[in-house]
Amino acid sequence: MDYAELQKNVRILATLHETEIPVISCYLNAEQGIDACRAFLSERILLLRRTIPAAQRESFDQSLEDTERYVDENTRDPAVRGIVVFARSTADPFLIGLRFHVPVSNQLTVDGIPHISQLMTLKNTYDRYVVVLMNKKRASILEVNLGAVTRQTWSEHPVPPDRVERQWSRERYQRHRRKQTEETIQEKTKTLDRLMSAGGHNHLLLAGEPSMVEGLKSSLPSHLRQKLVDTVYAGAGDHPGDVVGATLSSFVEYRAQCSLTSVAMLRRAVYTSGLGILGTHASLECLRHARADVLVLAEEYDPGTGWQCRECGDTQIGRDAAQACPKCSGTQFRVLAIKEEMVRLAEGSSCDVVVVPTSEFLISGGGVGCLTRY
C-alpha cells in the first residue's frame, strides 16, 4: 500500500453511493496476532448479528464472510501491522482490502456509508517521504510510503577504495579523501534532485554518519533545503531498518507540528477575518454547502450520531429523530455518524482534512472547525 493508492481508495469510499444494504468497515491491529484479531471480530459480530434487521441479515453475513476471508489471508505476513476491509454484498457489491505497515485501532462498524476517518488519520500522519542514507561506505536513496520502504532507488559505494601510492604523505592522503567525499556528495545531490523532481516528492530526511549527513545538507540547493524535514544521525553499523524507523518517528512528529500550524491558522481566522468557524453544527453545515477549504479535527473528537431529513437535508445532532422534520415536515430520516459524515463531505468536495493530536483551542471550540472558502 502506497500513499497514492490510499488517496485513490479514500476518494472511492467517500463518494460511494449509499444503498439500503449496509457496509462493513473493519480495522484490525495485526500487531496483536491473528488470534487477537479473531477474538475482537467474534465479540463484535455476536453483538451486531443480534441487532441487524432481518431484511439485511443475509447481506451482512455475506459481507462478513468476505471480510473474514481477507483477514485470514493477510494476518500471516509479519510485515503487515494494520488490516482494513470495506465490504458490501448484493446491491452494488464491492470489497476493498488494504494492508499497512503501520498499526490501526480495532474497529468494526455497520453503516450505510464506509467509515473512513481512520484512513484520513493515516493520510495525515504518514504521507510519503524520501530518505538519503549515507555513510563512508554506502549511500542509498529510499522512498518511504505509509511507514514502508517501497522503493530503493539507488545504492552503491560512494567512496571507492583508495589506491594510495606508498610515498604519499598523510596530509596528501587526507586531501585525497576529502576531495573524493566532496565529489561523491555533489554527485549524489544531483541524483537526489532529479529523483525528487521526477517523483513529485515534497519531504526529505537525511540519515547516516554525521560528517556525511552534514556535508550533503550543506550542499543541498535551496529548493531541496526547503523540503528537508530533519536529519537523523546513525553509525555505519546501525541496521538500515532501525534507521528508517528513526526517520519515521521524526516524520510523524513533523506532521504533528504541521497540524498545529493549521490550528494556528484557524484560530487567526476565527479571531480576525471571519473565515474560520468552530463547532460541530456550524462545521457540518459549512461542509454540506461545500464552503469549507480545510476541515480541522481533534484526534479524540467524537460527536456521536445524529439524524438527517431525507427530504430537505436538515441535520440534528445528539438527539433522536423527530416524527416529522421541523423544517419541511418530512418523515424519512437517515442516521448519521457525524464525524464520518464530515470526513465524507470534505473528501467529496476536495476539502483538505487535518487531524490534530492535541489542541486546547480546538477542544474548547468543540473539537472541530473549518477554514472557509468565502
Secondary structure, 3 states (H helix, E strand, C coil): CCHHHHHHHHHHHHCCCCCCCCEEEEEEEHHHCHHHHHHHHHHHHHHHHHHCCHHHHHHHHHHHHHHHHHHHHHCCCCCCCEEEEEEECCCCCEEEEEEECCCCCCEEEEECCCCCHHHHHHHHHCCEEEEEEECCCCEEEEEEECCEEEEEEEEECCCCCCCCCCCCCHHHHHHHHHHHHHHHHHHHHHHHHHHHHHHCCCCEEEEECHHHHHHHHHHCCHHHHCCEEEEEECCCCCCHHHHHHHHHHHHHHHHHHHHHHHHHHHHHHHHHHCCEEECHHHHHHHHHCCCEEEEEEECCCCCCEEEEECCCCCEEECCCCCCCCCCCCCCCEEEEEHHHHHHHHHHHCCCEEEEECCCHHHHHCCCEEEEECC
